[in-house]
Amino acid sequence: VQLQASGGGFVQAGGSLRLSCSASGDVLSIHAWAWHREVPGKERESIATIAEGGSTYYVPSVKGRFTISRDNAKNTVYLQMNSLKPEDTALYYCNAAVWVGLKMYSYWGQGTQVTVSS
């Protein structure tokens, strides 16, 4: 199973970006998706998750500004990021909990850089 993330870039404060992450390979189904972000010198932080049934969770710092969604038919997750702030600058990673046969495995995408200027 491979995850391919895309959509990062450079944007001014107040702008928007949409990240995508698609899973390919021996994917039976994806139990849950998550977006994480990492800043140099800090631990990787989980910022948004979406379960198989569609329930979502956001950390307070992004709630109301970011929206996570999934397209199960395409094995793809999205992160719509609005009202971006300089402190959102980070390397963003997608993560998927994937059923492969009767076992669940965790996979990571390669990371996509988001830079927000003030």
N, C-alpha and C positions, 0 to 999 in steps of 0.2 A: 504494500500500500504506500502510495506517495501523496503528499499534500503539496499543492502548488499555490502559493499566495501571490497576489498582485494588487496594484492600486495605490501603493504608497507614492509619496512625492513631496514637493515643496509647496507650501501654501501660506498665505498671510493670515494673521490672527483674524478670527471671525469667519474664515472660509470653511469649505467642506471638502471632504474626500470620502471615497467609498472603496473599502478593501474587499477583496474576494479571495476565497480559498476553496480549491476543488480537490477532491479525493479521487484517486484512480487506482486501479489494481483490483485485488481480490476483496472487494468490499461487499459484505452481505448487507449490512445496514450500519448506520452511524447512530450510536446511542446519544451522544451529546457532542456539541461543538463548544469551543471556547476561544476567545481572543485574549492574548497576553501581551504585555509590553515590557520592554527592558531599557533602562537607562544606564549608561556606564557607571559603575560603582554602586549600583543598587540591585536588589534582587528582582528577578522577573516577577511581574505582578499580573494576576488574572483580573481582567477588567469587565468581561462580559461572557455569559454562558447562555446556551439555549439547549434545552433538553429535546428528546425525541418527540414529545408531545407538544412542544412549542413554548413551554414555560421558560421565562428568561430571568436572568439576574444581572445586575450591574453594580459595580462599586460606586459609592457616592460621588466620586470625583468626575464620573462620566454620565451618571444618570440624568436623563432629560436632554442630553446632547448627542449621545451615541445610541444607535439602534442596531441590535443584532437580529439577523433573520436567516432562514435556511430554505433551500430548495432541495427537498429530498430526492426528487427525480433526477437532479443533476449532481447529487452528492456535493453540494456547494453551500458555503456559508458566506454571509456578507456582514460587513460592519459599516454602517452609514455614520459618518462622523461630521457633526455640524457644530457651528460656533467654536471652532478649534481655538485653542489657547497655546501659547508658547510652551507651557508645561506639559502639553500632550506630545511634544517632540520625543520620539523613542523609536526603537526597533520593534515592530509589531509582529507577533507570531500567532499563527492559528494552531489549534490543537483539536484532535478528534479522538473520541473513544469509539473504536470500531469493532463490531462483531465480525470475527473471522472464524467461521465454523461455530463451535460452541464456546469460544473464548473471546474475551474482550481485550483489545490492545490499545495502547495510547500512541498516537503518532503526532509529529510536529512538522509544520511547514518550515520553509527556509528563512522566513523573516523578511519583512518589507519595511523600509525606512520611511518614517513620517517626520517631516521637519516643518515646524510652524514658526514663522517669523513675527516679531512684534511690530 
